[in-house]
Amino acid sequence: PLSIADPLPTAGRNTGYSYGSDGSGRYLLHNGLDMADEADNLAVAVADGTVIVARGDQEEMFGWRCDWYGELVVIRLDESWADQPVYALYGHIKDVQVSEGQRVERGEPVAREGTAGVAVVPHLHLEVRVGSNTFGATRNPLLWIEPWSGGGIIAGRLLDPDGRAWEGVTVTLIDRNGPAEFLNTWTYLDDPDHLIRPEPALAENFVFGPVAAGNYDVYTSIQGVEYRVPVEVVDGQINTVEIVTEPFRTPTPQPTATP
């Protein structure tokens, strides 16, 4: 993917509602990255481009429904990817600093995080859309945002022997370098419209990042079997890992006890 800037470098990220997850069944399928900045800084342009949307979505459907983002900005980036246009969407925002048709450069102020639309707490929802400015054209922003210096990204695949991706499975990253806390994420969920799009070159179904360069184990447990695979994270790179599990076992129905 292209290397784009972090729009809010000091913001925290909602790892409990990652790309391709539904927050353990609490929300609708998530197709972006949520970040919240306690300092309430202005989010900046992730790359040079042209603002094509800077308005409310009360009468237009950019998300699951009208008024999903409340206020949003969409920038069409100057640089394409695999001969396809790339768009960055900023949702749930306020204090918009740009207007439609305006040229922006990487790092220029765009807007401030807010609670517009369906947002419950102030945050910025960032999407990367490839090919078209549509809800079903997103990619995982973690694979596009430059990791901080000394960090990298892990793109993983959790598959059965027939190459089918496991959906909604908890995956844990274990730091082998020290006593750092475990990091959890979930494999992508699918839906009838296939709104969640892995990168064609990676075919990933889970992502960690950014994490400090070093050695890690990726762990998961499926159908009572534990899997633990090592991965080295190299500074500034997307690092890949794959776990192939045992075949899916259809649960055996238990007989109902007779009163």
N, C-alpha and C positions, 0 to 999 in steps of 0.2 A: 504493500500500500504506500501511498504518499506519506511523507513525513510532515505533519501539521503541528502547529503550536498548541500548547495547553491554554485554553481560554481563561482559566482561573488557576494559576499555578499554586496558590496558597490554599486552595479550597480542599475540604475533605470530600471523599467520595462514598456514595452509598453502596457498599459492597454487598449488602443484604438484598439488593434489588438489581442484580446484574443484568447485562444484556442477555436476552433470551430466557429470562426467568419470570416467574409470576409472584415473587416474594413469598414462596411457600404457600401458594394458593390464596393469598390475600388480595392480589391485584390482577389487573389485566397484563398480558404479555408485554414485556418491556423491550423496546427497540432502540434504546439510547443509553446515555451515561448521565447519572444525576450527581451534581456536585453542589456543595454549600460552603460559602465563604463567610466566616464570622466577621471579617473586616468589612464585608459588604463592598468589596472592590468592583469596579466595572469589568465585565468580561470583555475580552479583546478578540479581534479577528484572528482566526486560526491560520489564515493564509491570505495572500493577495487575491482580490476578486471583485465581483460586482454584487451589490445588494439587489435581489430580485423580489423580496418580500420584506415589508416592515410595517406590520399592521396587526389588527386583531383578527381572530378566526371565528368570530361569532356567527358569521353567515357563510363560512367556507370550511370544508373539511380537510384539514391537514393531518389530523390524527384519527383516533377511534371515532370521534364525532365532532360536530361543530363546538366551538369554545373549549376544545381540549387543552390547547396551550394558552388560551387567553390572549396573550400578546406574543408575537414571534418575529424573528428575523431569519431570513434564509439568504445565504451568500453562495453564489455560484463561483467556485474557485477558478482562477485562470488556468491552472494546470489540470489536465485530465488524467484519467487512469485507465489503461488498457483501451484507449480510444473512446472512453466514456466520460461524460461530464460528472463532476463531483460537487456536491452541495453540502454545506454545513448549516444545520438548523439550530437556533437558540430558542427554547421554549420556556414559558412561565416567567416572563421577564417584565421589567419596568425600566423607566428612565432610558428609553431607546435613544441612542446617539446618532443613528444613521437614518437615511431615507432611501426609498426605492430608486434605483438607477444610479446610486452613488458608488463610486469606486472606493475601495478600502484597501489598505496595506496591512500586512501581517503585523499584529500588535496594536492596531488602532482600537480605541474604545468602541464597543458595540451596544451594550446594555448592561443593566444590573439584574441580578437574580431577584425573583419575586414570587408571588403566590397567585398569579393570574391563571385562569382556566381551572383545571382540576387539582392544582397543587394545594397541599394542606399546610406545608411549611415552606419558607423561602428557599428556593434552590434554582439552579440552572439545569435544564434538561438539554443535553447536546446530542444531536444525531449527525451521522455521516451517511449521506444518500448517494448512491452511485448509479449512473445511467439515467435516472429521472428523479424529479423532485416529488416523489410519492412516498406514501407511508410504507409501502411494501418493498422499498429499494434500499433499506438501511444495511449498514455493516457495523461490526463492533468497533466503537470509537477507540477502545484501548489499543487496537492494532494499528491505529493511524496517528495517535498523539505521540510525539517524541517523549520517551521516558527521560526522567531526570538523570543527570550525570551520575554514573556509577550504578545505574539500574537497567533492567531489561524486562522483556515481556515473555510470558510462556503461553504458547498456543497449543492446546492439547486435543487429542482425539480419544474418545472412549467408545469402543466398538465391540460388537459381537463377532464371532468368527466369519460371518457372512458379510461383514462390513457395514452392518446397520448400526446407526448411532443410538446409544442409550440416552433417553430423555429424562430430565429432571432429577438426575442422580447427584448426590453430594460428593464433591471432590475436595480433598484437603492437601494443602501444600505445607510440607514440613521442612523447616530450615535445618540443614545439617551443619551449619557453621556456628551455631550458638543457641542460646535459650529463647529465641524469638517466638512469639505466639504463632500458633497454627493459623493459616488462612483458609477459609472455606469459600467455595463457589459451587455453582450448579451447572450441569450440562444443559445445553439449549433445549427448550421445548419447541415443538412444531405445532402448527395449526393448519386448518384446511386451506388458508390462503398463503401459507409458507412465508409469513412476514419476516421471519428471522433468516438472515442470509449469511452463511459462512463465506469466508474468502475463498474463491475458486482454487487458488494456489495452495491453500492450507487445509481446507475442508475441516476446520476446527469445530469442536462443539463445546469447548470451554476455554476460558482465558484467565490468567492471573497477571496482574501487573499494575504499575511497575513494581518490581521487587529488586532488592539489592543483588548485585552480581555475586555469584557464589554457587554452592552445591545444595540441591534440594531433593526431597523425595515427593512424588505425587502419589497420594494414597486414596483408595476408595474400597468400598465393600459392597458387593452385589450378590444377591441370592446366597448369603452366608459365606461367600468366598472373599478373602482379602487380597488386594493387589497393591503393590508398592514398587514404583519404578523411579530410578534416579534421573535427574535432569540438571544440566549445568546452565546457569544463566550468565550470558556474556554481556558485558556493558554495551548498551545502545542497540542491542539486537533483539529480534523476535526468535525465541528458542522453542523448538518443537519437541513434543513428547507424545507417545501413543501407547495406549493400554488396550490389549485385546483380551476379552473375557471368555469365560466358558459360554456355551450356547444358552440361550434363554430356556428356562424350564417352566413349563405350564404348571401353575399350582394345582395340586391334587385336591379335589373337593373332599372335605371331611364329612363322614356320615352324620346325619342328624340323630341325636339320641332320642330314643322312643321313651315317652313318659311312662 
